[in-house]
Amino acid sequence: MEYCHFSIGAWFALVACEQATIVVPKNETLVLPGIGSYIQIALDTANFGAVINAVIALVICVLLVNVFIFQPLIKGTAHYKYGTSTDSQLPQQSQVYDLMVMAKVPLLVKRLHRHIRYWWLYGAPKQWQKLGFSRIIRILKKYTVYWRIAWWLVIAVGLYRLGVLLIKYLDWINLSVLFKWTFLTTSRVLIAVLLSALIFIPLAVWVASNARRLKLIQPVGQVLGSIPADIYIPIVALMITLTGTTQHWWVIPLIMTGTQWYFFFNIIAGYLAIPSDIKDVVNIFHLSGWRWWTHFLIPSLFPSFITAIINAAGAAWNADIAAELISWGTHQYAVTGLGAYIAQNINNKPAEATGVLIICVIVGLCVVLIWQPLYRFAERRFHY
């Protein structure tokens, strides 16, 4: 189950990754052929039909990857699971895996792997011994302290030089205004993460509590979660045009497209990891309603919830940059915030770097002051 949100994150970043603006050696925009760049060109030309074609192509790619890679991997991992896990009760089906088991090529690969493993574990050390590598390692080991000191000196000098160059390179003109914009963007990110948690945690529990329901809904969630937020821009632009509204209602839903699926799949994985004997005890004591959530489910899913919120918060910042400034042809719809500032200064690299650095500082502070303590608390207090 853990593969889902990593795969989703990869597909979600297509549009941003297949186009890149570089400064060195010359200022130009590199466009890689692919679905992501195709989507961006369709948005720039306001071609709704091309957007639909891109969605169809993306869905086909996701399904093919799921059928030929992830489903065989899931079925293969069933051999390495504990019997007390409820996930082991779910039927694992993969025709590709069954064909690979019956084919001769995997046997040949297995034999080749056995020979390579034997040579690496037994043959290679003998050759190293003959070449005198062990003697060289013993000599180098005597100077471990000096190598460590030299290593940290190189890092310190490099960080100092990098800091000096960064201070000279960044744009400090709008720094006072950026603090206000940062507060607005942080508020939107927080609201989007909280709404995603409130909606998709109960939904994930409902889906994971039934094997047949999980089997039907999980692939649909994987496909929907793989669609980049840019795909929803034509719908948002159409709604803004039809309603003539000046409200910035579209920002939160667009940010949620990058966060909600992390809650969905992490909570499903956490629910399936709950030992079956714990669930049997809950059924024996007839826990239900609010007591079922507070005495059983929330403590059981707390580590998964912390993992989900860490991933979702990081994805929310990425989605916010795309959400605060959307373009549909020649029309642009923007809100005041750090994400819009970064998107509007894509050709002004010092200003763009300043906005990105502020995001990095905020995320770093959240990791050190909030997420790491919560993760350690969850790891220490809530585990089986």
N, C-alpha and C positions, 0 to 999 in steps of 0.2 A: 504493500500500500504506500510505502514511503516514496516510491518512484513517481507518484502522480503529481505532487506539487513541484518537484524538480523539473519534470517534463513540461508542466504548465508554464513555469517560469521561463524556460528556454523558448517556447513558442511565443510567449507573451512579449518577449524582447526583440522579436524579429524586425519590426519596423525601425527601431532605434539602432539595431546592430548592422543592418544591411546598407545604411547610409552613414557616412562619417565625414566630418569636416576637419581637415588637418591644416596646420600652419607651417610646419617644417617638412620638406624643404621649400614648399610654396603653398600659398593659401588656395585650397581647392576642396571640392566635395567629391568624395569617392562613393560610387554607387555600385553595389554588388548585385548581379542578377539573382533574383529570387522573389519569393512571395512578399517578403517585407518591403522591399523597394517598389514592387508592383503596387502594393497597397498605398504607399506614400504618393506615387505618381497619380494613382486614381483619385486620391483626396485632393491633390493639387489641381487636377483638371476637373474636379466635381463630376466624375464619371461614376454614377451609382451602379450601372451595370457591371463595370469593372470591379467594383467593391464586392458585389455578389459573387462574381467569378473567383475572386481571391478567397472569399469565405469557403466556397465549395472546394477549391484546391487545398486549402488549409485543413478542412475537415477530412478530406481523403488522406492527406499525409499523416494526420494524427491517428486515423483508424489503421492505416498500414503499419505504422510504427508500433501501435498497440498490439496488433495481431501477430506480427512477425518478430517482435523483440520482447515486449513487456509481458504478454501472456505466457510465452514459454518460460521466461524468467520466474514469474510468479509460481507457475506449476513446479518448476525445479526447486524453488526454495521450500516447498512443502516437505521435502526430505530432511530439512534442518530445523524444524519447529518442534517445540515441546508439546506433548500430548494434552497438557492442561489448558492450552490456549484455545479459545473458541474459534479463532481463525482457521485452525486445522479442520474444523467441522465443515467449512465451506467447500463445495466441490470445485476443484480446479480443472478447467477445461481448456485445452489448447491442441488443435489439430496439428499445428506446426511442431509442437513439442513431441507429439506422438510419431510424426513422420521422422523427426530427428532421432528418436530412440530406435526406430526400426531401420534407419539408414546405416550404411557402412562407413560413410565419411567421418562421423563422430568417433567411431572406433579407431580409425586411423589417426585422427587428431589426438585421441587419448593415448595411443601408443607413443606417438611423437612426443607428447608432453611428458610421458613417463621417462623416456630417454633423456630429454633435456633436463628434467628435474634430477635424475640420477647424476648426470654430468655436473650440474651446478652444485650439488651437495657433496659429491665425492671426487669427481674428476678435477674440477677447477681448483679446489684447495691444494691438491697434490701438485698441480702446475705452479701455483703461487709459491708453494714451499720450495720447489726446485729453483724458481727465479729469485728467491731470497726476499720476497715481499714481507715475510714475518719479521725478518731482521730490520728492514726499513721501518716498519710500523713500530717496533720496540724503540728504535732510535728517536722517531718523531714523538713517541709517547712521553719521553723524558722532558720535552719542551712544551707540554700541553698548556701550562700556565701562560707562557709567552705567546703562544698562538691565540689564546683566549683574549689576552690583553690587546694584541694587535688587531684582532677582529672587532672588539668594541671601540677601539680608537678609530678604525676605518668607518664604522657606523656613525660615531659621534661627529667626525669631520664631514661626512657626507650629509648628515642631517643639518649641520650648521650651514654648509654651503647651499643646501636646498632651501633652508629657511630664509637666507639672505636673498636668494633669487626670487623666492615666492613673494616676499614683502615688496620687492621692486616691481614685480610683474602685476600684482593684483591691482584692481581698481578700487580705491578707497573713497571716491567722490560721494557715492550714494550710501555710505555706510550707516548714517543715522536713519535714513528711510528704510534701509534693509532690515533693521531690527523690528520695525512695525510690520513689514511684509512677512518676516519670518514668523512672527506671532500669529498672523492670520493663516498662513500655510500650516503651521503646527496645529492650530485649532481644527482646520479641515481634516488633516490627517488623523487626529485623535477621534473626531466624530465618525469618520469613515470606518476606522478600526473597531470602535465600539458598536456601531450599527451592524457591521459584518459579524461580530461575535454574537450579538443578541439574536440575529436572524439565523445564522448558519450553524451555531452550536446545537440548538434543539433539532434543526433539520438533519444534521449529521447523526445525532443520536437516534432519531427516528428511522433513518435509512439503515444504520448499522445494526439495529436491533432485530432485523429480519433478513435472513440470508437471501431469500428470493428477491426482496426489495433492493438489497445491496447490489445484487448481480445485474438488475435492470437499470438502476439509476447511476451507479458509479461510472460506467462508460460515457453516459450522457454528460455527467459533470466534468469528466476529463476533457471532452470535446469543447464544451462551453467555456471551460476555464482556459483553454488554449487560445481562444480568440483574443487578439490584442484589443486594448481599449480604443485604438484608433478606428476600429471597425464600427464602433457605435457613434462616431462623429457625425455621419450623414443623418442619422435618426435625431440626434440632438440638435443639429443645425436646422432640420426640417421643423422640429417642435418649436424652436426659438422663432423661426420665421413665421409660422402659422399663428402662434400666440402673441407675438410682438412683445414678449416680456423682457424686462430689464433685470429680472432677478437671476442670480447666479446659482440656480437650482441644479444645473447639470454637473457641477464639480464633484459633489459627494458621490453620486452614483458612478461616475467614471473612475474615481479613486477606488471605490469598492470593487470594481472589476479586477483590480490587481491584488485585493486583500482577501476577499470572501472565500476563495477556494482553498487558501491555506488553512483556515479554520475547518472547512468542510472535510478535507482529507486527513488532516492531523487528528481531528477528533474521531473520525472513523477508525483510523489506525489505533488510537488509544483505546477505544471501546472494544475493538477486536482483541487487544492484548490483555484485557482483564481476564484473569484465570476463571475457568468455568466453576471451580468450587466456591469462589467468592460469590458468583451469581446464584449458585445453589443456596448458599446461606441467606442471601437477600430474599430469595423466594420462600424459604422456610419461615422467615420472620415476617413475611407479607409486608415488606416496606412498599409504600406507594406515596404518590403525591409529592409534597414538599420534603418530607422526610427521606424519600427515595433519592431526591436530588442532593440534599445537604449531607446525609449520612453515608451515601454510597457513591453516587455518580460524580459529584464535584471532586471529592478527594481522589477518586480513581483516575479521573481525567485531568487533574491539575497539572502534572508534568507535560502532558500533551497540549494542554491549553497554553502553558508558558512557551513551549516550542512554537505553537501556532502564532501566538501574538508577536513573538520576536520576528518570525518570517514575514508576517503580515505587515508589521510596522515598517520593515525595510522595503517591502514591495509598495507600500502606500506612498513613500517618498518618490519612488520611481514613477508611479502612475500619476502623481500630482503634477509633475512637470508636463506631462501630456494633457492633463485635464484642465489646467488653468489657462491654457491658450490653445484653442482648437481652430483649425482652418478647414474650410470647405470651398474649394475653388479660390475666388478672389475675396471671399468673406472671412473675416476673423472675429472670433468671440473670445474675449479675455477678461480675467478678473484680476484684482490687485493681489499680488502674492509673490513669494519667492520663486515658485515654479514658472509663473509667467515672465518674471524678470530673467530667468535663465533662458527660456525659450525665445524671448524677444532679442536677446543679446547673443544669438548663436554665431553672428559674424563679428562680435566684439569679444574676443577671447579673454582678455583680462577681466571684464565684467562677468562673463559667464563663469570663469574660474572662481571668482569671488563668491558667487551664489552657490556653486557646488561645494566650495570649502566650508561655507556656513552650514550646509546640510550635513557634511561629513562630521563637523564638530558636534552638532546636535545629536546625530545618531551615535557617535562615539560616547558622548556623555550619558545617553540613555542606556547604552550597553554596560558601561562601568557602574553607573549609579542605580539603575533599575533592573535591567534584564539579568545580569549576572547574579546579583543577590537573590532575585526571585527564583532563578534556575537552581541555585545552590539550595535554597529553602525547599523547593519542590523535590529535588533529588534526595535531600536528607529526611524530609518529613513524610512524603507521600511516595512510597514504593512498596512493591510486594517482595 
